Amino acid sequence: MVIDNTIQNIVAHVCTPLGQGTKLDLDAMYQAHGVQCTYQPQLFPGLIYRPDNSPIVLICFYSGNIVVTGGKCTADIEQGWRKLWPLVR
């Protein structure tokens, strides 16, 4: 029986509506927003994006799949996604 619990982390998955044969340009995202990003494709295939003033982390992949993590509530997840979406479009 669980008596006490605390939400530590919410994880969401976003599949961006890319056209067939289209990929996210992670290199361009890194060049434009390198201060907020970590991207070492030889170690890990995803670009890790940490928006300013947000507790969440977004992990972006060439396929258009994005993992949103680090939020303690759904509002954190939505706020982080709103910051990233203009970069992806």
Phi and psi in degrees as GROMACS dihedral restraints (atoms count N, CA, C in turn):
[ dihedral_restraints ]
;  ai    aj    ak    al  type     phi  dphi    fc
    3     4     5     6     1   -90.8    20    10
    4     5     6     7     1   124.2    20    10
    6     7     8     9     1   -97.6    20    10
    7     8     9    10     1   -41.9    20    10
    9    10    11    12     1  -137.5    20    10
   10    11    12    13     1   138.3    20    10
   12    13    14    15     1  -146.5    20    10
   13    14    15    16     1   157.6    20    10
   15    16    17    18     1  -138.5    20    10
   16    17    18    19     1   133.6    20    10
   18    19    20    21     1   -74.9    20    10
   19    20    21    22     1   123.6    20    10
   21    22    23    24     1  -101.8    20    10
   22    23    24    25     1   -30.7    20    10
   24    25    26    27     1  -161.1    20    10
   25    26    27    28     1   132.1    20    10
   27    28    29    30     1  -112.4    20    10
   28    29    30    31     1   135.2    20    10
   30    31    32    33     1  -118.0    20    10
   31    32    33    34     1   134.9    20    10
   33    34    35    36     1  -129.4    20    10
   34    35    36    37     1   157.9    20    10
   36    37    38    39     1  -122.7    20    10
   37    38    39    40     1   132.4    20    10
   39    40    41    42     1  -121.8    20    10
   40    41    42    43     1   132.4    20    10
   42    43    44    45     1  -111.6    20    10
   43    44    45    46     1   107.4    20    10
   45    46    47    48     1   -73.2    20    10
   46    47    48    49     1   147.1    20    10
   48    49    50    51     1   -80.9    20    10
   49    50    51    52     1    71.6    20    10
   51    52    53    54     1   -84.2    20    10
   52    53    54    55     1   149.9    20    10
   54    55    56    57     1   -70.7    20    10
   55    56    57    58     1   160.8    20    10
   57    58    59    60     1   -60.6    20    10
   58    59    60    61     1   131.1    20    10
   60    61    62    63     1    82.8    20    10
   61    62    63    64     1    -2.0    20    10
   63    64    65    66     1   -94.8    20    10
   64    65    66    67     1   142.6    20    10
   66    67    68    69     1  -128.9    20    10
   67    68    69    70     1   155.6    20    10
   69    70    71    72     1   -67.0    20    10
   70    71    72    73     1   136.7    20    10
   72    73    74    75     1   -90.6    20    10
   73    74    75    76     1    85.8    20    10
   75    76    77    78     1   -66.2    20    10
   76    77    78    79     1   -33.0    20    10
   78    79    80    81     1   -63.2    20    10
   79    80    81    82     1   -44.0    20    10
   81    82    83    84     1   -67.0    20    10
   82    83    84    85     1   -39.0    20    10
   84    85    86    87     1   -62.5    20    10
   85    86    87    88     1   -41.5    20    10
   87    88    89    90     1   -66.2    20    10
   88    89    90    91     1   -42.2    20    10
   90    91    92    93     1   -64.5    20    10
   91    92    93    94     1   -38.0    20    10
   93    94    95    96     1   -79.0    20    10
   94    95    96    97     1   -28.8    20    10
   96    97    98    99     1  -133.9    20    10
   97    98    99   100     1    36.3    20    10
   99   100   101   102     1   -57.6    20    10
  100   101   102   103     1   -28.8    20    10
  102   103   104   105     1   -64.6    20    10
  103   104   105   106     1   -32.7    20    10
  105   106   107   108     1   -97.5    20    10
  106   107   108   109     1     0.8    20    10
  108   109   110   111     1  -121.9    20    10
  109   110   111   112     1   155.0    20    10
  111   112   113   114     1  -125.2    20    10
  112   113   114   115     1   126.3    20    10
  114   115   116   117     1  -146.0    20    10
  115   116   117   118     1   109.8    20    10
  117   118   119   120     1  -133.1    20    10
  118   119   120   121     1    81.0    20    10
  120   121   122   123     1   -59.6    20    10
  121   122   123   124     1   -22.2    20    10
  123   124   125   126     1   -73.4    20    10
  124   125   126   127     1   -18.6    20    10
  126   127   128   129     1  -105.7    20    10
  127   128   129   130     1   -35.3    20    10
  129   130   131   132     1  -152.9    20    10
  130   131   132   133     1   132.8    20    10
  132   133   134   135     1   -75.1    20    10
  133   134   135   136     1    -6.1    20    10
  135   136   137   138     1  -104.1    20    10
  136   137   138   139     1   150.9    20    10
  138   139   140   141     1   -90.1    20    10
  139   140   141   142     1   126.5    20    10
  141   142   143   144     1   -99.1    20    10
  142   143   144   145     1   118.9    20    10
  144   145   146   147     1  -115.9    20    10
  145   146   147   148     1   123.5    20    10
  147   148   149   150     1  -114.4    20    10
  148   149   150   151     1    98.7    20    10
  150   151   152   153     1   -62.2    20    10
  151   152   153   154     1   145.8    20    10
  153   154   155   156     1   -61.9    20    10
  154   155   156   157     1   145.2    20    10
  156   157   158   159     1    54.8    20    10
  157   158   159   160     1    37.3    20    10
  159   160   161   162     1  -142.8    20    10
  160   161   162   163     1   139.3    20    10
  162   163   164   165     1   -79.3    20    10
  163   164   165   166     1    -6.3    20    10
  165   166   167   168     1   -93.7    20    10
  166   167   168   169     1   163.4    20    10
  168   169   170   171     1  -127.9    20    10
  169   170   171   172     1   136.1    20    10
  171   172   173   174     1  -113.1    20    10
  172   173   174   175     1   129.3    20    10
  174   175   176   177     1  -112.7    20    10
  175   176   177   178     1   112.5    20    10
  177   178   179   180     1  -105.0    20    10
  178   179   180   181     1   139.7    20    10
  180   181   182   183     1  -122.4    20    10
  181   182   183   184     1   153.9    20    10
  183   184   185   186     1   -51.1    20    10
  184   185   186   187     1   -34.7    20    10
  186   187   188   189     1   -65.8    20    10
  187   188   189   190     1   -13.8    20    10
  189   190   191   192     1    98.1    20    10
  190   191   192   193     1    -5.7    20    10
  192   193   194   195     1   -78.0    20    10
  193   194   195   196     1   138.5    20    10
  195   196   197   198     1  -134.3    20    10
  196   197   198   199     1   132.1    20    10
  198   199   200   201     1  -102.6    20    10
  199   200   201   202     1   128.7    20    10
  201   202   203   204     1  -111.9    20    10
  202   203   204   205     1   121.3    20    10
  204   205   206   207     1  -140.6    20    10
  205   206   207   208     1   165.2    20    10
  207   208   209   210     1    98.8    20    10
  208   209   210   211     1    -8.8    20    10
  210   211   212   213     1   -78.2    20    10
  211   212   213   214     1   149.6    20    10
  213   214   215   216     1  -101.7    20    10
  214   215   216   217     1    -6.6    20    10
  216   217   218   219     1  -152.4    20    10
  217   218   219   220     1   165.5    20    10
  219   220   221   222     1   -64.9    20    10
  220   221   222   223     1   -28.2    20    10
  222   223   224   225     1   -62.4    20    10
  223   224   225   226     1   -37.4    20    10
  225   226   227   228     1   -61.5    20    10
  226   227   228   229     1   -43.7    20    10
  228   229   230   231     1   -63.0    20    10
  229   230   231   232     1   -46.7    20    10
  231   232   233   234     1   -64.3    20    10
  232   233   234   235     1   -40.6    20    10
  234   235   236   237     1   -63.0    20    10
  235   236   237   238     1   -45.8    20    10
  237   238   239   240     1   -62.7    20    10
  238   239   240   241     1   -39.9    20    10
  240   241   242   243     1   -65.7    20    10
  241   242   243   244     1   -41.5    20    10
  243   244   245   246     1   -60.6    20    10
  244   245   246   247     1   -33.5    20    10
  246   247   248   249     1   -71.6    20    10
  247   248   249   250     1   -33.5    20    10
  249   250   251   252     1   -83.1    20    10
  250   251   252   253     1   -37.0    20    10
  252   253   254   255     1   -51.1    20    10
  253   254   255   256     1   -44.1    20    10
  255   256   257   258     1   -60.6    20    10
  256   257   258   259     1   -27.4    20    10
  258   259   260   261     1   -74.6    20    10
  259   260   261   262     1   -30.7    20    10
  261   262   263   264     1   -80.9    20    10
  262   263   264   265     1   -37.3    20    10
